[in-house]
Amino acid sequence: MNCPNCERDMQQGVLQAGNLMAFNKTRHKVSLLSREEADVMIVQKAFTSTDFGGWICRKCGLIVFDYTKQFTRW
């Protein structure tokens, strides 16, 4: 896959997340508390971690992953 930012080759791999991950429109002190409709809780699990298949650009640092396709770490 080519990076949509700088058009270099991206490295395929696994993004390993903890038990909480959010994408918020603005920075929050506590990411669990969604304030706006645009906020997305990507991972919210009590006892397990979650991984995602994805790509990273080693040149510009962009990471691309599909947050709807997660798998639980064993």
C-alpha positions as CSV (number, residue, x, y, z in Angstrom):
1,M,0.0,0.0,0.0
2,N,1.3,3.5,-0.8
3,C,1.0,6.2,1.8
4,P,-1.8,8.6,1.0
5,N,0.3,11.4,2.6
6,C,3.7,11.1,1.0
7,E,3.1,8.3,-1.5
8,R,5.9,6.0,-0.2
9,D,5.5,2.3,0.4
10,M,3.9,1.5,3.7
11,Q,4.8,-1.5,6.0
12,Q,2.0,-3.9,6.8
13,G,1.7,-5.0,10.4
14,V,-0.3,-5.1,13.6
15,L,-1.3,-2.0,15.7
16,Q,-1.5,-3.3,19.2
17,A,-3.7,-1.3,21.5
18,G,-4.6,-1.5,25.2
19,N,-8.1,-1.9,26.5
20,L,-9.1,1.7,25.8
21,M,-8.7,3.7,22.6
22,A,-10.7,6.7,21.4
23,F,-10.6,9.2,18.5
24,N,-12.0,12.5,19.7
25,K,-12.7,15.7,17.8
26,T,-10.9,17.6,20.6
27,R,-8.5,16.5,23.3
28,H,-10.1,15.3,26.5
29,K,-8.6,14.8,30.0
30,V,-10.5,11.5,30.1
31,S,-10.9,9.9,26.7
32,L,-13.7,7.6,27.9
33,L,-16.1,10.5,28.1
34,S,-17.4,11.3,24.6
35,R,-18.5,14.9,24.5
36,E,-19.4,15.3,20.8
37,E,-21.2,13.1,18.3
38,A,-18.0,13.1,16.2
39,D,-16.1,11.3,19.0
40,V,-15.5,7.6,18.3
41,M,-14.7,5.0,21.0
42,I,-12.5,2.6,19.1
43,V,-11.8,0.1,21.9
44,Q,-13.5,-0.2,25.3
45,K,-12.9,-3.5,26.9
46,A,-12.4,-4.2,30.6
47,F,-9.9,-7.1,30.7
48,T,-8.5,-7.7,27.2
49,S,-6.4,-5.8,24.7
50,T,-7.3,-5.3,21.1
51,D,-5.1,-5.5,17.9
52,F,-5.8,-4.2,14.4
53,G,-4.2,-5.1,11.1
54,G,-2.8,-1.9,9.5
55,W,0.0,-0.1,7.7
56,I,2.6,2.4,8.9
57,C,4.6,4.8,6.8
58,R,8.2,4.9,8.2
59,K,8.9,8.1,6.3
60,C,6.1,10.5,7.5
61,G,4.7,8.5,10.4
62,L,1.1,8.0,9.2
63,I,-0.7,4.9,10.4
64,V,-3.7,3.5,8.6
65,F,-6.0,0.9,10.1
66,D,-9.6,-0.2,10.0
67,Y,-11.0,0.2,13.5
68,T,-14.1,-1.9,12.6
69,K,-11.9,-5.0,12.1
70,Q,-10.4,-5.7,15.5
71,F,-9.2,-8.9,17.0
72,T,-8.7,-9.6,20.7
73,R,-5.2,-10.5,21.9
74,W,-5.0,-13.9,23.4
